[in-house]
Amino acid sequence: MYSQKSLTGVWNNIAGIKKALGKKEISIEFVLSKQHTTNGESWRCCLSSTGKYEVHDLRHRWDYTTSVMDGQISWLKEVPLKVNCFIWRAKMGRIPVAVELARRGVVLENLTCPMCNEYEEDSNHVLVDCSYARSVCEGVSRWCDIQLGPIHTVKDVLGSISQWGVVLHICLSESASKLLFVPSSSMRQPLLTASNPGRFYSNRLEKV
């Protein structure tokens, strides 16, 4: 076990994120290794052949480790990081919608959803419960030939999708590209949760 107090500079910072590395199943000893030499103790990073710590080496290792579950969120390396983060923020109600902005002190004339003009604009309404959002979600589910069941919140969507395994396989040939969808229990949410919330939200902002 390493004492964080005995480390200096960048090595001290690495030891400080031990818990975060553990969540991604990355051993701190793999990133930070104590070496005993004739000149005393030294520290070596096992991520590189030179033993020198480089941010991009740890980032590469971080991005390509086993997916970690956060409740109903699957942090999949196959899905772009920004999409995973958007889904996580949406689940937490942390995207910039009228209700959340007003809660943080932003003065708005109206909190009503500008797309349907019926209910207040919160995360669940924008992405799931609005009539516009429902039409998008229903279209995607028909395209994938699955039934999502009754959904009213982002958590409902994630819970429903987690029951389905869908692998998006891209087959490139000389003449054309084909999109094949096959069942899989090893990969969840890559299509619906990736394409629906992020792209839908950005398109919605353009319309508003």
N, C-alpha and C positions, 0 to 999 in steps of 0.2 A: 504494500500500500504506500502510495506517495503522499508526502506532506506538502500541501499547497504552499505553505509558508516557506518551504525550502527552495521553491522555484522562483525564477525571476523572468521578466520580460514576457515574450509570447508563450513560453511554456507554462507560466502561471495561468494565463488565460485559458489554455487548453484543459488544464486540470479543473478549472472552474466549470466547464461544461460537461463534466463526467456524467451527470444524470441525464442530460439531453442525449448524449451519445449512446447511453444504455438503452434508451427508448427505441433507438434504431439498430440495436444489437451490434453496436460497434464498441469493442473493448478499448478502454482508455490506454491499456498497456500496448495496444496495437498502434495507437497514435503517438504515445509518449512512453519511451522505453529507456530505463536507466542503464547506462553502460559503466562498467568499472575498468579503468585503465591504470597504467603506471603513473599517470599524471593526476589521478583522482577520479571523481565521478563526472560523467557527462550524460547528456540527454540526446536521444536519437529518435527520429520519426520513421517508423517502419513502412509508411505509405509510399516512400520514394526510395530509389536505389542509392541515392546520395546520403540519405539520413537527414536531409534538411527539410524542415517543415515548409510546405507550400499550401496556400489556401485552396488552390484548385484541386490538389490531390485529395484533400478531405472532402471537398464539395462533390467530387466525382464519386467517392466512396459513399457519401451520404445519399446521393440521388439514386444509386444503383444497389441499395440494400433491400431486404425483404420489406414488403408493404407493412405498415403499422396501422392497426385499427384504433380509431378514436371514437368510441361509441359506434354510431352508424356511419362514420366517415371512413372510407378506405383510401389511405394515402398510397396511390398506385404510381409507380414510376412510369407506366405507360401513358398516363394522363399528364399533360403539361402542368408544371408546378403552379402557375398562376390560376389554372382552372381548379385544381385541388384547393387552393387557398380561398378562392371565391366561394366554393361550395361550403367550406368550413365556416367562413364569415357569414354566409347566408343562414346556415343552421344556427349560428350564435346570434343572429339578428344584428349583424355589424356592417351591413352595407348601407350606403348613403341614400336612404329613402326618407320621405317627408316626416314620418313619425320619429325616426331616430335622429334626424337633424334637429327637429323641434326640441327633442329631449336634451340635446346638447347645446341648446341656447340659440340656435339659428332661427331668426324670425321669418316665418312664412305666412303668406296670406291665406293659404288653404292647405289642409292636410289630406284632402280627398284625392283619390287616384284619378289622374287626368285621362286615363284610358277608358274607364267605365263610368266615372263620376258617381259612384255609388257608395264606396267604402273608403276608410282611411288607408293611406298608402304605407303599409309596413312590409317587412321582408316576405312574410308568408303570402300576403295578398298579391304583391308584385310578381312573385315567381310561381305561385300555385293557384290561389283562389280567385284571382281576377278572371273575368270571362275571356280576355285576350290570352292570358297565361294558360287557361284550361284548354283553349283551342290548340295551342302549340303542343301542350303535353299529350293531348289525345291524338294529335297527328303523329307524333313520334312513336307513341305506343302502338298505333295501327301499323306504322311502317315496320316496326320490329315484330309485329304479330304477337303481342303480349297484352295482358290485362293488368293494369296497375291497381285496380280496386278503388275504393273511396279514399281520396286524398284531400287534405285541406291545409297542410303545413309542409314545410321543407322536410321535416323529420318523417312525415308520412311517406313522402316520395322516396327518401333514402331507405326507409324500412321496407317499402314494397319492392324496390329495385334490388335490394340485397338478397331477395329470394330467387332472383334470376341470374344466370351466368351467361354473359354474352361476350364473345370474343370478336373483335373487329379485325378480320384478317385481310390485308391488302395484297392481292396477287398481281404483280406487274408482268405483263407480257409485251411482245413486240407491237402488237396491234392495239391493245386496250388495257385498262385497269379494271379489275373486278373487285367488288366488295362482297365478301362472304361472311355471313353471321352463323356461328355454330355455338351450341351450348357449351358452357365451361363452368366448373365449380371453383376453378383457381383464380378467376379474374372477374370481379364484380364492379358494376357501375361505370365501366369505361365509356359506354356510348351515351346512355340517357343522361346521367348526371354531368357528363362533360359537355355535351352539345346543347342540352336544354337550358340550364341556368345561365351560364356565361354568355353564350351567343344571344340568347333570348333577351337578357338584360341589356346588353349593348345595343341591340336592335331597337329595344323599347325606348332607350334614351334618345336615339335618333328620331323616332317618331314623335316623342314628346317635345 
